[in-house]
């Protein structure tokens, strides 16, 4: 399976599982999709190199408190 197919399958599975989760809002999805996008761009399957500033810019999250709030919530949600 090539990396494009792998990321497509991950994205579809992610959306299928999480679309009905009432805890998640658009900022949660923006963070998760940004991280997945960075992994795809890097051609990575397991380790994705990210920085807070890059994630914030790509996900259009402007303030640090919002970034930390939604990132922490994602961690708590598993």
N, CA, C and O atoms as a Tripos MOL2 file, in Angstrom:
@<TRIPOS>MOLECULE
protein
  312   311    78     0     0
PROTEIN
NO_CHARGES

@<TRIPOS>ATOM
      1 N           0.8540   -1.1750    0.0000 N.3       1 UNK1
      2 CA          0.0000    0.0000    0.0000 C.3       1 UNK1
      3 C           0.9010    1.2390    0.0000 C.2       1 UNK1
      4 O           1.8190    1.3360    0.8140 O.2       1 UNK1
      5 N           0.6450    2.1800   -0.9020 N.am      2 UNK2
      6 CA          1.4890    3.3720   -0.9440 C.3       2 UNK2
      7 C           1.0300    4.3940    0.0940 C.2       2 UNK2
      8 O          -0.0380    4.2730    0.6950 O.2       2 UNK2
      9 N           1.8630    5.3880    0.2750 N.am      3 UNK3
     10 CA          1.5990    6.3650    1.3400 C.3       3 UNK3
     11 C           0.3340    7.1750    1.0680 C.2       3 UNK3
     12 O          -0.3540    7.5670    2.0100 O.2       3 UNK3
     13 N           0.0100    7.4370   -0.2130 N.am      4 UNK4
     14 CA         -1.1960    8.2000   -0.5330 C.3       4 UNK4
     15 C          -2.4480    7.4280   -0.1210 C.2       4 UNK4
     16 O          -3.3720    7.9940    0.4610 O.2       4 UNK4
     17 N          -2.4690    6.1470   -0.4250 N.am      5 UNK5
     18 CA         -3.5980    5.2990   -0.0580 C.3       5 UNK5
     19 C          -3.7170    5.2110    1.4530 C.2       5 UNK5
     20 O          -4.8200    5.2490    1.9990 O.2       5 UNK5
     21 N          -2.5840    5.0950    2.1260 N.am      6 UNK6
     22 CA         -2.5710    4.9920    3.5840 C.3       6 UNK6
     23 C          -3.1860    6.2360    4.2240 C.2       6 UNK6
     24 O          -4.0250    6.1130    5.1160 O.2       6 UNK6
     25 N          -2.7850    7.4250    3.7870 N.am      7 UNK7
     26 CA         -3.3230    8.6480    4.3710 C.3       7 UNK7
     27 C          -4.7960    8.8300    4.0210 C.2       7 UNK7
     28 O          -5.5680    9.3240    4.8420 O.2       7 UNK7
     29 N          -5.1870    8.4460    2.8340 N.am      8 UNK8
     30 CA         -6.5930    8.5250    2.4560 C.3       8 UNK8
     31 C          -7.4360    7.6380    3.3650 C.2       8 UNK8
     32 O          -8.5050    8.0440    3.8200 O.2       8 UNK8
     33 N          -6.9560    6.4360    3.6250 N.am      9 UNK9
     34 CA         -7.6770    5.5030    4.4980 C.3       9 UNK9
     35 C          -7.7470    6.0330    5.9220 C.2       9 UNK9
     36 O          -8.7780    5.9130    6.5820 O.2       9 UNK9
     37 N          -6.6570    6.6170    6.3940 N.am     10 UNK10
     38 CA         -6.6340    7.2010    7.7410 C.3      10 UNK10
     39 C          -7.6370    8.3440    7.8290 C.2      10 UNK10
     40 O          -8.3870    8.4400    8.8000 O.2      10 UNK10
     41 N          -7.6520    9.2050    6.8250 N.am     11 UNK11
     42 CA         -8.5730   10.3360    6.8200 C.3      11 UNK11
     43 C         -10.0210    9.8710    6.8090 C.2      11 UNK11
     44 O         -10.8450   10.3930    7.5610 O.2      11 UNK11
     45 N         -10.3370    8.9050    5.9740 N.am     12 UNK12
     46 CA        -11.7130    8.3930    5.9090 C.3      12 UNK12
     47 C         -12.1280    7.7620    7.2340 C.2      12 UNK12
     48 O         -13.2380    7.9890    7.7140 O.2      12 UNK12
     49 N         -11.2450    6.9820    7.8160 N.am     13 UNK13
     50 CA        -11.5460    6.3400    9.1000 C.3      13 UNK13
     51 C         -11.7410    7.3970   10.1890 C.2      13 UNK13
     52 O         -12.6700    7.3120   10.9930 O.2      13 UNK13
     53 N         -10.8600    8.3840   10.2020 N.am     14 UNK14
     54 CA        -10.9500    9.4690   11.1750 C.3      14 UNK14
     55 C         -12.2870   10.1830   11.0650 C.2      14 UNK14
     56 O         -12.9670   10.3910   12.0700 O.2      14 UNK14
     57 N         -12.6650   10.5550    9.8620 N.am     15 UNK15
     58 CA        -13.9210   11.2770    9.6720 C.3      15 UNK15
     59 C         -15.1210   10.4130   10.0390 C.2      15 UNK15
     60 O         -16.0660   10.8980   10.6610 O.2      15 UNK15
     61 N         -15.0930    9.1610    9.6670 N.am     16 UNK16
     62 CA        -16.1980    8.2580    9.9760 C.3      16 UNK16
     63 C         -16.3830    8.1090   11.4860 C.2      16 UNK16
     64 O         -17.5090    8.1240   11.9850 O.2      16 UNK16
     65 N         -15.2940    7.9670   12.1930 N.am     17 UNK17
     66 CA        -15.3560    7.7480   13.6450 C.3      17 UNK17
     67 C         -15.7560    9.0170   14.3870 C.2      17 UNK17
     68 O         -16.5110    8.9560   15.3570 O.2      17 UNK17
     69 N         -15.2580   10.1620   13.9400 N.am     18 UNK18
     70 CA        -15.3650   11.3830   14.7380 C.3      18 UNK18
     71 C         -16.4630   12.3560   14.3390 C.2      18 UNK18
     72 O         -16.7290   13.3000   15.0830 O.2      18 UNK18
     73 N         -17.0980   12.1670   13.2190 N.am     19 UNK19
     74 CA        -18.1050   13.1420   12.7830 C.3      19 UNK19
     75 C         -19.2880   13.2350   13.7490 C.2      19 UNK19
     76 O         -19.9060   14.2940   13.8580 O.2      19 UNK19
     77 N         -19.6030   12.1740   14.4340 N.am     20 UNK20
     78 CA        -20.7470   12.1810   15.3430 C.3      20 UNK20
     79 C         -20.3680   12.4620   16.7940 C.2      20 UNK20
     80 O         -21.2340   12.4570   17.6680 O.2      20 UNK20
     81 N         -19.1040   12.7030   17.0570 N.am     21 UNK21
     82 CA        -18.6470   12.9790   18.4130 C.3      21 UNK21
     83 C         -18.9760   14.4240   18.7580 C.2      21 UNK21
     84 O         -18.3490   15.3470   18.2380 O.2      21 UNK21
     85 N         -19.9390   14.6220   19.6180 N.am     22 UNK22
     86 CA        -20.4210   15.9570   19.9630 C.3      22 UNK22
     87 C         -19.3990   16.7880   20.7410 C.2      22 UNK22
     88 O         -19.5530   18.0040   20.8590 O.2      22 UNK22
     89 N         -18.3620   16.1430   21.2710 N.am     23 UNK23
     90 CA        -17.3240   16.8830   21.9970 C.3      23 UNK23
     91 C         -16.4310   17.6750   21.0460 C.2      23 UNK23
     92 O         -15.8310   18.6720   21.4470 O.2      23 UNK23
     93 N         -16.3380   17.2430   19.7960 N.am     24 UNK24
     94 CA        -15.4280   17.8610   18.8390 C.3      24 UNK24
     95 C         -16.0900   19.0050   18.0900 C.2      24 UNK24
     96 O         -17.2580   18.9350   17.7060 O.2      24 UNK24
     97 N         -15.3080   20.0620   17.8940 N.am     25 UNK25
     98 CA        -15.7990   21.1760   17.0860 C.3      25 UNK25
     99 C         -14.8050   21.4450   15.9590 C.2      25 UNK25
    100 O         -13.8490   20.6920   15.7700 O.2      25 UNK25
    101 N         -15.0320   22.4950   15.2330 N.am     26 UNK26
    102 CA        -14.2230   22.7830   14.0540 C.3      26 UNK26
    103 C         -12.7430   22.9890   14.3980 C.2      26 UNK26
    104 O         -11.8800   22.6540   13.5860 O.2      26 UNK26
    105 N         -12.4330   23.5230   15.5600 N.am     27 UNK27
    106 CA        -11.0310   23.7330   15.9220 C.3      27 UNK27
    107 C         -10.3190   22.4160   16.2320 C.2      27 UNK27
    108 O          -9.1310   22.2710   15.9410 O.2      27 UNK27
    109 N         -11.0320   21.4630   16.8160 N.am     28 UNK28
    110 CA        -10.4420   20.1360   17.0140 C.3      28 UNK28
    111 C         -10.1060   19.5060   15.6640 C.2      28 UNK28
    112 O          -9.0180   18.9660   15.4630 O.2      28 UNK28
    113 N         -11.0710   19.5890   14.7440 N.am     29 UNK29
    114 CA        -10.8490   19.0170   13.4170 C.3      29 UNK29
    115 C          -9.7170   19.7440   12.6900 C.2      29 UNK29
    116 O          -8.9240   19.1120   11.9920 O.2      29 UNK29
    117 N          -9.6390   21.0520   12.8490 N.am     30 UNK30
    118 CA         -8.5700   21.8170   12.2030 C.3      30 UNK30
    119 C          -7.2030   21.3470   12.6970 C.2      30 UNK30
    120 O          -6.2850   21.1690   11.8970 O.2      30 UNK30
    121 N          -7.0640   21.1470   13.9970 N.am     31 UNK31
    122 CA         -5.7960   20.6590   14.5430 C.3      31 UNK31
    123 C          -5.4550   19.2700   14.0110 C.2      31 UNK31
    124 O          -4.3400   19.0300   13.5470 O.2      31 UNK31
    125 N          -6.4060   18.3740   14.0810 N.am     32 UNK32
    126 CA         -6.1480   17.0020   13.6490 C.3      32 UNK32
    127 C          -5.8390   16.9160   12.1560 C.2      32 UNK32
    128 O          -4.9190   16.2050   11.7510 O.2      32 UNK32
    129 N          -6.5870   17.6180   11.3600 N.am     33 UNK33
    130 CA         -6.3460   17.5850    9.9190 C.3      33 UNK33
    131 C          -5.0360   18.2630    9.5490 C.2      33 UNK33
    132 O          -4.3820   17.8580    8.5870 O.2      33 UNK33
    133 N          -4.6490   19.2750   10.2880 N.am     34 UNK34
    134 CA         -3.3550   19.9190   10.0480 C.3      34 UNK34
    135 C          -2.2180   18.9590   10.3340 C.2      34 UNK34
    136 O          -1.2690   18.8730    9.5550 O.2      34 UNK34
    137 N          -2.3020   18.2440   11.4300 N.am     35 UNK35
    138 CA         -1.2490   17.2820   11.7750 C.3      35 UNK35
    139 C          -1.1900   16.1680   10.7330 C.2      35 UNK35
    140 O          -0.1040   15.7650   10.3150 O.2      35 UNK35
    141 N          -2.3340   15.6780   10.3180 N.am     36 UNK36
    142 CA         -2.3730   14.6480    9.2870 C.3      36 UNK36
    143 C          -1.7930   15.1800    7.9730 C.2      36 UNK36
    144 O          -1.0570   14.4710    7.2860 O.2      36 UNK36
    145 N          -2.1200   16.4050    7.6320 N.am     37 UNK37
    146 CA         -1.6020   17.0240    6.4150 C.3      37 UNK37
    147 C          -0.0800   17.1670    6.4640 C.2      37 UNK37
    148 O           0.6010   16.9140    5.4700 O.2      37 UNK37
    149 N           0.4510   17.5680    7.6120 N.am     38 UNK38
    150 CA          1.9040   17.6810    7.7570 C.3      38 UNK38
    151 C           2.5820   16.3230    7.5890 C.2      38 UNK38
    152 O           3.6310   16.2160    6.9540 O.2      38 UNK38
    153 N           1.9800   15.3030    8.1570 N.am     39 UNK39
    154 CA          2.5250   13.9600    7.9930 C.3      39 UNK39
    155 C           2.5260   13.5270    6.5400 C.2      39 UNK39
    156 O           3.4840   12.9140    6.0680 O.2      39 UNK39
    157 N           1.4630   13.8440    5.8370 N.am     40 UNK40
    158 CA          1.3600   13.5120    4.4180 C.3      40 UNK40
    159 C           2.4310   14.2460    3.6140 C.2      40 UNK40
    160 O           3.0960   13.6480    2.7680 O.2      40 UNK40
    161 N           2.5940   15.5310    3.8790 N.am     41 UNK41
    162 CA          3.6040   16.3290    3.1670 C.3      41 UNK41
    163 C           5.0150   15.8280    3.4180 C.2      41 UNK41
    164 O           5.8800   15.8940    2.5440 O.2      41 UNK41
    165 N           5.2350   15.3230    4.6310 N.am     42 UNK42
    166 CA          6.5590   14.8210    4.9930 C.3      42 UNK42
    167 C           6.7760   13.3820    4.5230 C.2      42 UNK42
    168 O           7.8930   12.8680    4.5810 O.2      42 UNK42
    169 N           5.7230   12.7460    4.0660 N.am     43 UNK43
    170 CA          5.8410   11.3570    3.6320 C.3      43 UNK43
    171 C           6.0580   10.4000    4.7940 C.2      43 UNK43
    172 O           6.6700    9.3440    4.6330 O.2      43 UNK43
    173 N           5.5570   10.7730    5.9600 N.am     44 UNK44
    174 CA          5.7600    9.9660    7.1600 C.3      44 UNK44
    175 C           4.5740    9.0620    7.4310 C.2      44 UNK44
    176 O           3.4280    9.4060    7.1430 O.2      44 UNK44
    177 N           4.8710    7.9000    7.9900 N.am     45 UNK45
    178 CA          3.8140    6.9820    8.3970 C.3      45 UNK45
    179 C           3.6410    6.9650    9.9150 C.2      45 UNK45
    180 O           2.5470    6.6990   10.4120 O.2      45 UNK45
    181 N           4.7010    7.2440   10.6410 N.am     46 UNK46
    182 CA          4.6110    7.1630   12.1010 C.3      46 UNK46
    183 C           5.0370    8.4440   12.8000 C.2      46 UNK46
    184 O           4.3000    8.9520   13.6440 O.2      46 UNK46
    185 N           6.1930    8.9740   12.4750 N.am     47 UNK47
    186 CA          6.7220   10.1480   13.1680 C.3      47 UNK47
    187 C           6.5180   11.3930   12.3190 C.2      47 UNK47
    188 O           7.0270   11.4860   11.2020 O.2      47 UNK47
    189 N           5.7750   12.3370   12.8520 N.am     48 UNK48
    190 CA          5.5060   13.5740   12.1410 C.3      48 UNK48
    191 C           6.1790   14.7050   12.8960 C.2      48 UNK48
    192 O           5.9510   14.8820   14.0930 O.2      48 UNK48
    193 N           7.0120   15.4740   12.1980 N.am     49 UNK49
    194 CA          7.6920   16.6050   12.8160 C.3      49 UNK49
    195 C           6.7780   17.8220   12.7030 C.2      49 UNK49
    196 O           6.3950   18.2330   11.6070 O.2      49 UNK49
    197 N           6.4410   18.3820   13.8520 N.am     50 UNK50
    198 CA          5.5410   19.5300   13.8770 C.3      50 UNK50
    199 C           6.1120   20.6030   14.8050 C.2      50 UNK50
    200 O           6.9680   20.3380   15.6490 O.2      50 UNK50
    201 N           5.6200   21.7910   14.6220 N.am     51 UNK51
    202 CA          5.9140   22.8760   15.5590 C.3      51 UNK51
    203 C           4.5990   23.5710   15.8640 C.2      51 UNK51
    204 O           3.6780   23.5860   15.0480 O.2      51 UNK51
    205 N           4.5360   24.1350   17.0350 N.am     52 UNK52
    206 CA          3.3150   24.8210   17.4430 C.3      52 UNK52
    207 C           2.9800   25.9430   16.4700 C.2      52 UNK52
    208 O           1.8220   26.0990   16.0810 O.2      52 UNK52
    209 N           3.9700   26.7190   16.0770 N.am     53 UNK53
    210 CA          3.7060   27.8490   15.1890 C.3      53 UNK53
    211 C           3.1910   27.3870   13.8270 C.2      53 UNK53
    212 O           2.3080   28.0220   13.2510 O.2      53 UNK53
    213 N           3.7320   26.2910   13.3140 N.am     54 UNK54
    214 CA          3.2680   25.7790   12.0260 C.3      54 UNK54
    215 C           1.8450   25.2400   12.1340 C.2      54 UNK54
    216 O           1.0170   25.4920   11.2590 O.2      54 UNK54
    217 N           1.5580   24.5020   13.2010 N.am     55 UNK55
    218 CA          0.2060   23.9710   13.3950 C.3      55 UNK55
    219 C          -0.7870   25.1210   13.5410 C.2      55 UNK55
    220 O          -1.8690   25.0870   12.9530 O.2      55 UNK55
    221 N          -0.4260   26.1280   14.3160 N.am     56 UNK56
    222 CA         -1.3300   27.2640   14.5100 C.3      56 UNK56
    223 C          -1.5930   27.9830   13.1930 C.2      56 UNK56
    224 O          -2.7330   28.3400   12.8980 O.2      56 UNK56
    225 N          -0.5520   28.1950   12.4060 N.am     57 UNK57
    226 CA         -0.7180   28.9080   11.1410 C.3      57 UNK57
    227 C          -1.5960   28.1170   10.1730 C.2      57 UNK57
    228 O          -2.5030   28.6750    9.5560 O.2      57 UNK57
    229 N          -1.3290   26.8220   10.0420 N.am     58 UNK58
    230 CA         -2.0720   26.0080    9.0820 C.3      58 UNK58
    231 C          -3.5080   25.7470    9.5140 C.2      58 UNK58
    232 O          -4.3910   25.5980    8.6690 O.2      58 UNK58
    233 N          -3.7510   25.6910   10.8190 N.am     59 UNK59
    234 CA         -5.1040   25.4170   11.3010 C.3      59 UNK59
    235 C          -5.8950   26.7120   11.5450 C.2      59 UNK59
    236 O          -7.0730   26.6650   11.9000 O.2      59 UNK59
    237 N          -5.2460   27.8550   11.3550 N.am     60 UNK60
    238 CA         -5.8710   29.1680   11.5340 C.3      60 UNK60
    239 C          -6.3340   29.4050   12.9730 C.2      60 UNK60
    240 O          -7.3270   30.0900   13.2190 O.2      60 UNK60
    241 N          -5.5990   28.8290   13.9050 N.am     61 UNK61
    242 CA         -5.8330   29.1110   15.3240 C.3      61 UNK61
    243 C          -4.8750   30.2340   15.6990 C.2      61 UNK61
    244 O          -3.6600   30.0910   15.5660 O.2      61 UNK61
    245 N          -5.4190   31.3420   16.1620 N.am     62 UNK62
    246 CA         -4.6250   32.5610   16.3100 C.3      62 UNK62
    247 C          -4.0000   32.7070   17.6940 C.2      62 UNK62
    248 O          -2.8740   33.1900   17.8130 O.2      62 UNK62
    249 N          -4.7130   32.2980   18.7390 N.am     63 UNK63
    250 CA         -4.2070   32.5610   20.0850 C.3      63 UNK63
    251 C          -3.6440   31.2940   20.7360 C.2      63 UNK63
    252 O          -4.1300   30.1850   20.5120 O.2      63 UNK63
    253 N          -2.6170   31.4970   21.5390 N.am     64 UNK64
    254 CA         -2.0120   30.3770   22.2660 C.3      64 UNK64
    255 C          -2.9900   29.6940   23.2180 C.2      64 UNK64
    256 O          -3.0150   28.4650   23.2830 O.2      64 UNK64
    257 N          -3.8030   30.4620   23.9660 N.am     65 UNK65
    258 CA         -4.7500   29.7800   24.8540 C.3      65 UNK65
    259 C          -5.7010   28.8430   24.1020 C.2      65 UNK65
    260 O          -5.9910   27.7460   24.5810 O.2      65 UNK65
    261 N          -6.1850   29.2610   22.9400 N.am     66 UNK66
    262 CA         -7.0600   28.3790   22.1560 C.3      66 UNK66
    263 C          -6.3130   27.1460   21.6800 C.2      66 UNK66
    264 O          -6.8250   26.0290   21.7620 O.2      66 UNK66
    265 N          -5.1050   27.3510   21.1830 N.am     67 UNK67
    266 CA         -4.2970   26.2120   20.7220 C.3      67 UNK67
    267 C          -4.1350   25.2090   21.8510 C.2      67 UNK67
    268 O          -4.4120   24.0240   21.6680 O.2      67 UNK67
    269 N          -3.6930   25.6660   23.0090 N.am     68 UNK68
    270 CA         -3.4460   24.7590   24.1340 C.3      68 UNK68
    271 C          -4.7400   24.1080   24.6330 C.2      68 UNK68
    272 O          -4.7440   22.9310   24.9920 O.2      68 UNK68
    273 N          -5.8140   24.8560   24.6550 N.am     69 UNK69
    274 CA         -7.0910   24.3050   25.1130 C.3      69 UNK69
    275 C          -7.5260   23.1430   24.2250 C.2      69 UNK69
    276 O          -7.8300   22.0580   24.7220 O.2      69 UNK69
    277 N          -7.5550   23.3690   22.9190 N.am     70 UNK70
    278 CA         -8.0660   22.3460   22.0130 C.3      70 UNK70
    279 C          -7.0930   21.1830   21.8640 C.2      70 UNK70
    280 O          -7.5150   20.0380   21.6980 O.2      70 UNK70
    281 N          -5.7980   21.4660   21.9220 N.am     71 UNK71
    282 CA         -4.8330   20.3750   21.8480 C.3      71 UNK71
    283 C          -4.9320   19.4960   23.0950 C.2      71 UNK71
    284 O          -4.8840   18.2700   22.9940 O.2      71 UNK71
    285 N          -5.0670   20.1040   24.2500 N.am     72 UNK72
    286 CA         -5.2040   19.3460   25.5090 C.3      72 UNK72
    287 C          -6.4950   18.5290   25.5050 C.2      72 UNK72
    288 O          -6.5040   17.3780   25.9400 O.2      72 UNK72
    289 N          -7.5860   19.1240   25.0140 N.am     73 UNK73
    290 CA         -8.8460   18.3780   24.9360 C.3      73 UNK73
    291 C          -8.6960   17.1540   24.0280 C.2      73 UNK73
    292 O          -9.1980   16.0770   24.3510 O.2      73 UNK73
    293 N          -8.0160   17.3150   22.9090 N.am     74 UNK74
    294 CA         -7.8020   16.1620   22.0160 C.3      74 UNK74
    295 C          -7.0200   15.0560   22.7360 C.2      74 UNK74
    296 O          -7.3280   13.8730   22.5980 O.2      74 UNK74
    297 N          -6.0160   15.4580   23.4970 N.am     75 UNK75
    298 CA         -5.2450   14.4730   24.2500 C.3      75 UNK75
    299 C          -6.1290   13.7650   25.2700 C.2      75 UNK75
    300 O          -6.0320   12.5500   25.4380 O.2      75 UNK75
    301 N          -6.9790   14.5080   25.9410 N.am     76 UNK76
    302 CA         -7.8820   13.9030   26.9360 C.3      76 UNK76
    303 C          -8.9040   12.9800   26.2840 C.2      76 UNK76
    304 O          -9.2940   11.9710   26.8720 O.2      76 UNK76
    305 N          -9.3390   13.3190   25.0740 N.am     77 UNK77
    306 CA        -10.3050   12.4840   24.3640 C.3      77 UNK77
    307 C          -9.6740   11.1990   23.8370 C.2      77 UNK77
    308 O         -10.3710   10.2530   23.4730 O.2      77 UNK77
    309 N          -8.3540   11.1820   23.8050 N.am     78 UNK78
    310 CA         -7.6530    9.9840   23.3210 C.3      78 UNK78
    311 C          -7.4440   10.0230   21.8370 C.2      78 UNK78
    312 O          -6.8700    9.0940   21.2700 O.2      78 UNK78
@<TRIPOS>BOND
     1     1     2 1
     2     2     3 1
     3     3     4 2
     4     3     5 am
     5     5     6 1
     6     6     7 1
     7     7     8 2
     8     7     9 am
     9     9    10 1
    10    10    11 1
    11    11    12 2
    12    11    13 am
    13    13    14 1
    14    14    15 1
    15    15    16 2
    16    15    17 am
    17    17    18 1
    18    18    19 1
    19    19    20 2
    20    19    21 am
    21    21    22 1
    22    22    23 1
    23    23    24 2
    24    23    25 am
    25    25    26 1
    26    26    27 1
    27    27    28 2
    28    27    29 am
    29    29    30 1
    30    30    31 1
    31    31    32 2
    32    31    33 am
    33    33    34 1
    34    34    35 1
    35    35    36 2
    36    35    37 am
    37    37    38 1
    38    38    39 1
    39    39    40 2
    40    39    41 am
    41    41    42 1
    42    42    43 1
    43    43    44 2
    44    43    45 am
    45    45    46 1
    46    46    47 1
    47    47    48 2
    48    47    49 am
    49    49    50 1
    50    50    51 1
    51    51    52 2
    52    51    53 am
    53    53    54 1
    54    54    55 1
    55    55    56 2
    56    55    57 am
    57    57    58 1
    58    58    59 1
    59    59    60 2
    60    59    61 am
    61    61    62 1
    62    62    63 1
    63    63    64 2
    64    63    65 am
    65    65    66 1
    66    66    67 1
    67    67    68 2
    68    67    69 am
    69    69    70 1
    70    70    71 1
    71    71    72 2
    72    71    73 am
    73    73    74 1
    74    74    75 1
    75    75    76 2
    76    75    77 am
    77    77    78 1
    78    78    79 1
    79    79    80 2
    80    79    81 am
    81    81    82 1
    82    82    83 1
    83    83    84 2
    84    83    85 am
    85    85    86 1
    86    86    87 1
    87    87    88 2
    88    87    89 am
    89    89    90 1
    90    90    91 1
    91    91    92 2
    92    91    93 am
    93    93    94 1
    94    94    95 1
    95    95    96 2
    96    95    97 am
    97    97    98 1
    98    98    99 1
    99    99   100 2
   100    99   101 am
   101   101   102 1
   102   102   103 1
   103   103   104 2
   104   103   105 am
   105   105   106 1
   106   106   107 1
   107   107   108 2
   108   107   109 am
   109   109   110 1
   110   110   111 1
   111   111   112 2
   112   111   113 am
   113   113   114 1
   114   114   115 1
   115   115   116 2
   116   115   117 am
   117   117   118 1
   118   118   119 1
   119   119   120 2
   120   119   121 am
   121   121   122 1
   122   122   123 1
   123   123   124 2
   124   123   125 am
   125   125   126 1
   126   126   127 1
   127   127   128 2
   128   127   129 am
   129   129   130 1
   130   130   131 1
   131   131   132 2
   132   131   133 am
   133   133   134 1
   134   134   135 1
   135   135   136 2
   136   135   137 am
   137   137   138 1
   138   138   139 1
   139   139   140 2
   140   139   141 am
   141   141   142 1
   142   142   143 1
   143   143   144 2
   144   143   145 am
   145   145   146 1
   146   146   147 1
   147   147   148 2
   148   147   149 am
   149   149   150 1
   150   150   151 1
   151   151   152 2
   152   151   153 am
   153   153   154 1
   154   154   155 1
   155   155   156 2
   156   155   157 am
   157   157   158 1
   158   158   159 1
   159   159   160 2
   160   159   161 am
   161   161   162 1
   162   162   163 1
   163   163   164 2
   164   163   165 am
   165   165   166 1
   166   166   167 1
   167   167   168 2
   168   167   169 am
   169   169   170 1
   170   170   171 1
   171   171   172 2
   172   171   173 am
   173   173   174 1
   174   174   175 1
   175   175   176 2
   176   175   177 am
   177   177   178 1
   178   178   179 1
   179   179   180 2
   180   179   181 am
   181   181   182 1
   182   182   183 1
   183   183   184 2
   184   183   185 am
   185   185   186 1
   186   186   187 1
   187   187   188 2
   188   187   189 am
   189   189   190 1
   190   190   191 1
   191   191   192 2
   192   191   193 am
   193   193   194 1
   194   194   195 1
   195   195   196 2
   196   195   197 am
   197   197   198 1
   198   198   199 1
   199   199   200 2
   200   199   201 am
   201   201   202 1
   202   202   203 1
   203   203   204 2
   204   203   205 am
   205   205   206 1
   206   206   207 1
   207   207   208 2
   208   207   209 am
   209   209   210 1
   210   210   211 1
   211   211   212 2
   212   211   213 am
   213   213   214 1
   214   214   215 1
   215   215   216 2
   216   215   217 am
   217   217   218 1
   218   218   219 1
   219   219   220 2
   220   219   221 am
   221   221   222 1
   222   222   223 1
   223   223   224 2
   224   223   225 am
   225   225   226 1
   226   226   227 1
   227   227   228 2
   228   227   229 am
   229   229   230 1
   230   230   231 1
   231   231   232 2
   232   231   233 am
   233   233   234 1
   234   234   235 1
   235   235   236 2
   236   235   237 am
   237   237   238 1
   238   238   239 1
   239   239   240 2
   240   239   241 am
   241   241   242 1
   242   242   243 1
   243   243   244 2
   244   243   245 am
   245   245   246 1
   246   246   247 1
   247   247   248 2
   248   247   249 am
   249   249   250 1
   250   250   251 1
   251   251   252 2
   252   251   253 am
   253   253   254 1
   254   254   255 1
   255   255   256 2
   256   255   257 am
   257   257   258 1
   258   258   259 1
   259   259   260 2
   260   259   261 am
   261   261   262 1
   262   262   263 1
   263   263   264 2
   264   263   265 am
   265   265   266 1
   266   266   267 1
   267   267   268 2
   268   267   269 am
   269   269   270 1
   270   270   271 1
   271   271   272 2
   272   271   273 am
   273   273   274 1
   274   274   275 1
   275   275   276 2
   276   275   277 am
   277   277   278 1
   278   278   279 1
   279   279   280 2
   280   279   281 am
   281   281   282 1
   282   282   283 1
   283   283   284 2
   284   283   285 am
   285   285   286 1
   286   286   287 1
   287   287   288 2
   288   287   289 am
   289   289   290 1
   290   290   291 1
   291   291   292 2
   292   291   293 am
   293   293   294 1
   294   294   295 1
   295   295   296 2
   296   295   297 am
   297   297   298 1
   298   298   299 1
   299   299   300 2
   300   299   301 am
   301   301   302 1
   302   302   303 1
   303   303   304 2
   304   303   305 am
   305   305   306 1
   306   306   307 1
   307   307   308 2
   308   307   309 am
   309   309   310 1
   310   310   311 1
   311   311   312 2
@<TRIPOS>SUBSTRUCTURE
     1 UNK1         2 RESIDUE 1 A UNK
     2 UNK2         6 RESIDUE 1 A UNK
     3 UNK3        10 RESIDUE 1 A UNK
     4 UNK4        14 RESIDUE 1 A UNK
     5 UNK5        18 RESIDUE 1 A UNK
     6 UNK6        22 RESIDUE 1 A UNK
     7 UNK7        26 RESIDUE 1 A UNK
     8 UNK8        30 RESIDUE 1 A UNK
     9 UNK9        34 RESIDUE 1 A UNK
    10 UNK10       38 RESIDUE 1 A UNK
    11 UNK11       42 RESIDUE 1 A UNK
    12 UNK12       46 RESIDUE 1 A UNK
    13 UNK13       50 RESIDUE 1 A UNK
    14 UNK14       54 RESIDUE 1 A UNK
    15 UNK15       58 RESIDUE 1 A UNK
    16 UNK16       62 RESIDUE 1 A UNK
    17 UNK17       66 RESIDUE 1 A UNK
    18 UNK18       70 RESIDUE 1 A UNK
    19 UNK19       74 RESIDUE 1 A UNK
    20 UNK20       78 RESIDUE 1 A UNK
    21 UNK21       82 RESIDUE 1 A UNK
    22 UNK22       86 RESIDUE 1 A UNK
    23 UNK23       90 RESIDUE 1 A UNK
    24 UNK24       94 RESIDUE 1 A UNK
    25 UNK25       98 RESIDUE 1 A UNK
    26 UNK26      102 RESIDUE 1 A UNK
    27 UNK27      106 RESIDUE 1 A UNK
    28 UNK28      110 RESIDUE 1 A UNK
    29 UNK29      114 RESIDUE 1 A UNK
    30 UNK30      118 RESIDUE 1 A UNK
    31 UNK31      122 RESIDUE 1 A UNK
    32 UNK32      126 RESIDUE 1 A UNK
    33 UNK33      130 RESIDUE 1 A UNK
    34 UNK34      134 RESIDUE 1 A UNK
    35 UNK35      138 RESIDUE 1 A UNK
    36 UNK36      142 RESIDUE 1 A UNK
    37 UNK37      146 RESIDUE 1 A UNK
    38 UNK38      150 RESIDUE 1 A UNK
    39 UNK39      154 RESIDUE 1 A UNK
    40 UNK40      158 RESIDUE 1 A UNK
    41 UNK41      162 RESIDUE 1 A UNK
    42 UNK42      166 RESIDUE 1 A UNK
    43 UNK43      170 RESIDUE 1 A UNK
    44 UNK44      174 RESIDUE 1 A UNK
    45 UNK45      178 RESIDUE 1 A UNK
    46 UNK46      182 RESIDUE 1 A UNK
    47 UNK47      186 RESIDUE 1 A UNK
    48 UNK48      190 RESIDUE 1 A UNK
    49 UNK49      194 RESIDUE 1 A UNK
    50 UNK50      198 RESIDUE 1 A UNK
    51 UNK51      202 RESIDUE 1 A UNK
    52 UNK52      206 RESIDUE 1 A UNK
    53 UNK53      210 RESIDUE 1 A UNK
    54 UNK54      214 RESIDUE 1 A UNK
    55 UNK55      218 RESIDUE 1 A UNK
    56 UNK56      222 RESIDUE 1 A UNK
    57 UNK57      226 RESIDUE 1 A UNK
    58 UNK58      230 RESIDUE 1 A UNK
    59 UNK59      234 RESIDUE 1 A UNK
    60 UNK60      238 RESIDUE 1 A UNK
    61 UNK61      242 RESIDUE 1 A UNK
    62 UNK62      246 RESIDUE 1 A UNK
    63 UNK63      250 RESIDUE 1 A UNK
    64 UNK64      254 RESIDUE 1 A UNK
    65 UNK65      258 RESIDUE 1 A UNK
    66 UNK66      262 RESIDUE 1 A UNK
    67 UNK67      266 RESIDUE 1 A UNK
    68 UNK68      270 RESIDUE 1 A UNK
    69 UNK69      274 RESIDUE 1 A UNK
    70 UNK70      278 RESIDUE 1 A UNK
    71 UNK71      282 RESIDUE 1 A UNK
    72 UNK72      286 RESIDUE 1 A UNK
    73 UNK73      290 RESIDUE 1 A UNK
    74 UNK74      294 RESIDUE 1 A UNK
    75 UNK75      298 RESIDUE 1 A UNK
    76 UNK76      302 RESIDUE 1 A UNK
    77 UNK77      306 RESIDUE 1 A UNK
    78 UNK78      310 RESIDUE 1 A UNK
